[in-house]
């Protein structure tokens, strides 16, 4: 695996290094030693699988508040998505900045999302699937989110919006409940 630091401290884009032959390919997606080299020492305790039917579907921006803050490792295994992370760490020099990256089954790229970040994505094709690894169990009482079109963040989503849940469509803007969103 090749770890690329992003402009947001602690967040990485990870390229897999597949071995290919006439059977197909094989790639390692996690190695405790390699992740320890970037400072990751927590255990992944929950794996989730997401499937989105329609191109332009938007999910997010979600996070969990302490004490259930989590690190996420996300990979697209079918189709392609524009994946976005937002730094919500109030004392971070990159507070409220974001990074967006395309994750796809072709580029074999993953994104490592530290605690204190919101996460969301938009599908770039029909029938996209993602695998998430989490270092904390889902805790509904700690569930939080920011609206995808928040003017303080100014994310340029690549496509028009085709599908979004009522929950995500109605997430608060940072100006609505700023103190409740800062991690």
SEGU-298687 format. One line per 3 residues: number of its first residue (from 1); for each residue z, y, x negated of C-alpha. Coordinates in Angstrom, 3 decimals. Layout:
<pavos>
NUM = Z Y X  ...;
</pavos>
This chain:
<pavos>
1 = 0.000 0.000 0.000  -0.717 3.530 -1.129  1.797 6.158 0.042;
4 = 0.460 9.698 0.438  3.046 12.448 0.837  2.271 14.888 3.634;
7 = 3.118 18.583 3.781  6.231 17.559 5.783  9.035 16.295 3.550;
10 = 9.763 12.611 4.028  6.622 11.895 6.075  3.898 9.673 4.604;
13 = 0.417 8.512 5.430  0.057 4.971 4.183  -3.225 3.290 3.311;
16 = -3.260 -0.476 3.294  -4.957 -2.277 0.434  -6.737 -5.173 2.090;
19 = -7.958 -8.270 0.348  -11.336 -9.153 1.856  -13.516 -12.199 1.570;
22 = -15.930 -14.103 3.813  -13.026 -15.158 6.095  -12.085 -11.528 6.867;
25 = -9.186 -9.558 5.427  -5.503 -9.729 4.652  -3.232 -6.729 4.101;
28 = 0.483 -6.248 3.647  1.904 -3.751 6.185  5.502 -3.721 4.966;
31 = 7.259 -4.438 1.686  10.967 -3.642 1.390  10.625 -2.788 -2.327;
34 = 7.667 -0.449 -1.839  9.358 1.337 1.062  12.592 1.637 -0.942;
37 = 10.579 3.551 -3.560  10.042 6.343 -0.978  13.709 6.294 0.013;
40 = 13.493 3.986 3.040  16.565 1.747 3.266  17.070 1.313 7.010;
43 = 16.246 -1.845 8.882  13.492 -1.870 11.486  15.256 -3.154 14.628;
46 = 12.612 -2.805 17.343  8.825 -3.283 17.410  6.749 -1.906 20.278;
49 = 3.120 -2.301 21.305  1.232 0.399 23.220  -2.133 0.030 24.969;
52 = -4.051 2.985 26.393  -7.093 2.334 28.562  -8.980 5.615 28.501;
55 = -10.373 7.870 25.773  -8.524 11.206 25.774  -5.189 9.719 26.873;
58 = -2.262 11.637 25.458  1.221 10.219 24.852  4.077 12.329 23.563;
61 = 5.550 14.279 21.929  8.664 12.042 21.883  11.804 11.662 19.776;
64 = 15.376 10.369 19.987  18.381 12.618 19.342  21.269 11.581 17.092;
67 = 23.114 9.295 17.001  19.983 7.303 17.907  17.505 9.227 15.750;
70 = 14.925 6.852 14.366  12.363 6.375 11.668  9.015 5.140 13.003;
73 = 6.185 3.334 11.266  3.024 3.478 13.385  -0.302 1.688 13.044;
76 = -3.391 1.583 15.262  -4.632 -1.993 15.570  -7.458 -1.386 18.056;
79 = -9.655 1.682 18.526  -8.686 5.044 17.033  -6.177 7.783 17.759;
82 = -5.320 11.270 16.572  -1.650 10.876 15.669  0.662 13.914 15.375;
85 = 4.173 14.389 14.029  6.253 17.575 14.373  9.213 18.486 12.143;
88 = 12.210 19.318 14.363  14.776 19.457 11.539  16.214 22.955 11.955;
91 = 17.101 23.390 8.272  13.804 22.038 6.974  11.377 24.402 5.218;
94 = 8.638 22.911 7.445  10.571 23.325 10.726  8.141 23.274 13.717;
97 = 5.147 22.455 11.511  3.008 19.453 12.297  0.610 17.025 10.665;
100 = -2.194 15.193 12.446  -4.071 12.167 11.122  -6.591 9.696 12.492;
103 = -5.279 6.150 12.657  -7.796 3.426 13.426  -8.438 -0.263 13.192;
106 = -11.150 0.578 10.635  -9.204 2.840 8.265  -6.082 0.605 8.234;
109 = -3.902 3.703 7.948  -0.265 3.992 9.034  2.080 6.943 9.408;
112 = 5.735 6.945 8.381  7.738 9.284 10.606  11.231 10.266 9.388;
115 = 14.244 10.932 11.594  14.137 14.392 13.121  10.443 14.345 14.055;
118 = 8.632 14.294 17.382  5.617 11.998 17.657  2.574 11.783 19.899;
121 = -1.059 10.744 19.876  -4.362 11.122 21.683  -6.803 8.240 22.008;
124 = -10.263 8.830 20.542  -11.789 5.735 22.191  -11.202 3.581 25.239;
127 = -8.768 0.674 24.878  -6.573 1.734 21.957  -3.549 -0.225 20.804;
130 = -0.703 0.826 18.516  2.194 -1.034 16.953  5.428 0.894 16.367;
133 = 8.352 -0.162 14.171  11.666 1.612 14.919  14.941 1.827 12.987;
136 = 16.988 2.477 16.153  17.059 0.807 19.518  15.667 2.825 22.414;
139 = 18.514 4.849 23.948  17.567 6.614 27.217  20.466 9.083 26.831;
142 = 19.000 10.236 23.498  15.403 10.424 24.708  13.731 13.788 24.164;
145 = 10.318 15.363 24.061  8.254 18.503 23.680  5.221 19.361 25.775;
148 = 1.928 18.462 24.083  0.530 21.998 24.470  3.603 23.944 23.347;
151 = 2.414 27.357 22.064  5.028 27.387 19.278  3.432 24.297 17.725;
154 = -0.268 24.953 18.477  -1.635 21.443 18.071  -5.437 21.296 18.257;
157 = -6.009 18.038 20.085  -9.546 16.785 19.355  -10.543 15.908 22.933;
160 = -10.035 17.153 26.441  -7.114 15.558 28.227  -8.100 12.585 30.425;
163 = -4.759 10.920 31.166  -1.109 11.872 30.666  2.066 10.660 32.348;
166 = 3.962 12.950 34.716  6.925 12.744 32.349  4.869 13.897 29.339;
169 = 3.023 16.566 31.328  6.374 18.072 32.331  8.255 17.857 29.038;
172 = 9.933 21.168 28.194  8.472 23.851 25.989  10.482 24.768 22.921;
175 = 11.343 28.111 24.524  12.784 26.299 27.603  15.468 24.272 25.849;
178 = 15.179 25.084 22.182  18.773 24.174 21.257  18.498 20.758 22.908;
181 = 15.426 19.857 20.857  16.560 20.817 17.386  17.604 17.801 15.337;
</pavos>
